[in-house]
Amino acid sequence: MQDKIFKALLIVSAIVIPVIGGGIIYSLTLDASGAFEHFGFWNFICSDDWVTTAGKEKYGALPFITGTMLTTGLALLICIPFSLPVALFTGEYFRGKKIATALATVTDLLAGIPSIIYGLWGFYALRPIFMFLNLSPQGSGILTAAFVLAIMIVPYAASLSSEFIKMVPADLKEAAYGLGATRAEVIRRVIFPTAGSGIFSAYILAIGRALGETMTVTMLIGNTNQMPETLRTTGNTMASIIANQFGEADGLKLSSLIAIGLILFLITAIINLIGKIMIRRAQHV
């Protein structure tokens, strides 16, 4: 009887998840169709206009796609040099020792902090520093948002990467040491090839979190509906423009915001798909 109930739950779960995913895509596509029909799919994606004047409405997603890619890409570039050493510290160099346990605990704690806390910290602590250093004229902008995003995803990526590093079989490392390999050579020739696909997947998940982050970015990016000229200028991401203007939107503007949400959904899905393909290829090498 228990086996039948368990199998039934598995079948229900296998059906419900695709139905939910399909329902999300269908509802977003249906509500976004007004904007795509009015402006054209590619014109909407490639246009940098955002005019809300009644009778002259014209909406385009390019500034927000650009802002999203810039903040996410820069956050990842900042994240990797910090998160990977933390993962090696807790997962390999000092594995099982008190200092590694303490650092891993702090890392897990930082990974679980709500994004609004990071946003408040960035706004009141980091933004004045950026203004003082003249990294951003207003303190807010692409660079500020990307820096705080990087701080958000560092513990997330480090914690996951550490777990994959710990999963590397001890026999492989001992064999390498027995052949005279140094710690650096073991990391480069044993740990990275073995745990590489897992570490890569950790960064793919970190990218997914950065792409969809809303509150932190909304508080720090400046919220201007224009193409960012440099990293020091203000802008908007797809998530932040929806958060800022969804409450007061209706008609064509509402359809355009939902269309931006659909594009964000598709970009996230494509990145995850590419990540899975690369992980599979790496596993077969």
Secondary structure, DSSP 8 states (H G I E B T S, - for coil): -HHHHHHHHHHHHHHHHHHHHHHHHHHHHHHHHHHHHHH-HHHHHH---EE-STT--EE-SHHHHHHHHHHHHHHHHHHHHHHHHHHHIIIIITTTSHHHHHHHHHHHHHHTS-HHHHHHHIIIIIHHHHHHTTSSTTS-SHHHHHHHHHHHHHHHHHHHHHHHHHTS-HHHHHHHHHTT--HHHHIIIIIHHHHHHHHHHHHHHHHHHHHH--HHHHHHSB---S---STTS-B--HHHHHHHHSTT--HHHHHHHHHHHHHHHHHHHHHHHHHHHHHHHHHT-
